[in-house]
């Protein structure tokens, strides 16, 4: 399946674009997606933390991602 991933902030810089499409053999968990992304984009490992959002909501590591989901990488944010 093809999965489109949206990237924001520093994650966009790490992936090289605001959108990245990856090819997967089956449905995948959030944790598995993080592992795959970190193997392809090692800079993600250096972030203090980042979240995966599915359909505009933060996702838990065991949540299953389907090809119809909107997936986004949400990097750490700072504020004042």
N, C-alpha and C positions, 0 to 999 in steps of 0.2 A: 504494500500500500504506500501511497505517497502522502507525506505529512508536511503541511506548511507550518513553519514556525515563525512567529513574529518576535523581533528582538528590540529592546528598548535600552536607552542609556548606554553604559559601557558594554553591555552584551551585544549591542548593534555593532560597536567597533570591533569586538572580538570575532564576531561571525562575518564581518566584512560587509554587511548589508542589513537593512531593516527586516527583510524576509529571507528565509532559507527553506528550501524544500529538500527533505530527505526521503530516501526510499527504505521501507521496512518490509520484512517478510510477513509479519502478523501484527495484531494489536500488541501494544507494549504498555508497561506500567510507567508511571512518572519516574520512579527510581531508575528503571532501565534506560529511559530516555536521557536522564542526566548522565548516566555512565557512558552512553554512546556519544553524547555531545562533548563530554569532557575528554574522551579519547580522540575525537576529531579536532577539538578546539581546547588545547591544554590550558590556555589562559583562564578558562572558566573555573578551573580548580583553584586559582589564586584569589578569586573573589571571596570576601569574608562570608558571604552567603548570597544565595539567589533563590528565587521561587519560580515555579512553573504554574501558570494559570491556564485553566481549561474553561473555555466559554465564559470568560470574564470573572472567574472565581479561582482563588488560590486552591491548588490541588494537593492532596496528600500523596506521599510516595507510593502507596499501594493502589492508587486510582488507575484504572485502565483508560488508555487514550485510544480513540477510534479515529478513522480517517475523516470523519465528518466534524470532529471537534476543532475549535479554534484554539491553538496552543500559542502561548507567549512566554518568553523568558523575562522575568522581572528582576533586575539587579537590585542590590542594596541602594537605598536612597538616603541622602542626608538632608537635614533641614535645620532651620534655626528658629 
